[in-house]
Structures are given as C-alpha cells and as structure tokens.
Amino acid sequence: MGEFSAAESSLLGRYFTNLDRPVFALRNLPEVVKGALFSRYSRTEKSLRRVLLDEFINQPDSGFDRLAGSPPADDDMVAV
C-alpha cells in the first residue's frame, strides 16, 4: 500500500499531478494556499502532500474549503 489511503488519494489527486512519484507539480491551489503550504512544509518532516492533507484539507479551521473549495477556471501548476 502507498503512503495514502484510497480516500486520501481521492482528495489529493485534484491538487497534485501524481501521488506516487518524487517529482510532481501542484495544481488548482490559490497562491495564498501555496505560500502557507510551503511555509509549513519547510518546518516539518512530513511530505508536501501529507502536509496539505493533514494540516489544510483535514483541518476545518484552516479555511481550506473556502479558499480552494471550487475548481479554478484554469489548471495552474507549480513544478516541485
């Protein structure tokens, strides 16, 4: 089994080009979320994908649903 359950993969698939390789790109995330995500990622041992899931998507108080809840008009990507 991979790092993520089927339910987690379903949630994360919208925001990453892949979930099982070391090189990937972010997509469909507002700049403010990307900034907060990388700020938090730089201070943890967790993977970037795990940080997004644990500290943003699964935390109702983070405001993630409000910021990234609806699909953007274009498919913005950032290579990592």
N, C-alpha and C positions, 0 to 999 in steps of 0.2 A: 504494500500500500504506500502511496506517496505521502507527501507532507500534509495534504489536505483531504478532508472527507469529501464525499460527493456533494453534500450541501454547501460546504465551504468553497469548493471548486466552482460551483454554480454561481455563487455570489462574486467571487474574484474574477471569473472569466470575462466579465464586462470591462474590467479595468486593466487587464494585462494581456499582452499578445500570446503568452503561453504561461503555464503554471509548473512546468516540469524541466525547464532548461535554465542554465545560469545566465544567459543573455536574453533579455526581454525588453519590451517597451511598455510604458504606461499609456493608457488611452482613456478618454471620456472622464477625465478628472479636471475640475476647475483649478486654476493656478493657486488659489489660496489653500486648497487641499494638498496639492503637490508640495507647496512650501512647508506646511505643517508636517506632512508625512516625512519629508527628508530631514527636517529638524529633529523629529522624534527618532527616526532611523539611525541618525548619527550618534545616538546616545544609548543604543541597545544592542544586545547580541542577536536579536531576532532578525529574520529575513524581512526584506521590504514588504513582501506580500503578507507575511504574518503580522507585521505592524499595522498595515492597513486594515486587516480583518479584525485583529484583537482590540486595537485602540481607536479605531474610527468606525468601521461598519457595525461592530457588535456593541458599541457604546452609545446608547441613545442620547446621552448628554453632550456628545461631541458635535452634534448638529450636522453630521454627515448626510443624512437623508435630505435635509433642507438644502444643503449645498450641492450635492451630486445626485439627488434622487431622480431627476428627469434626464433622459438622454440628451446630450448636446446636439446641435444642428450638424456639426462636423465631427470627425473622428480624430481629435487631437492626440498626438503621440509624442513621447519623450523617450529617447533611447537611454538605456541604463547599462 
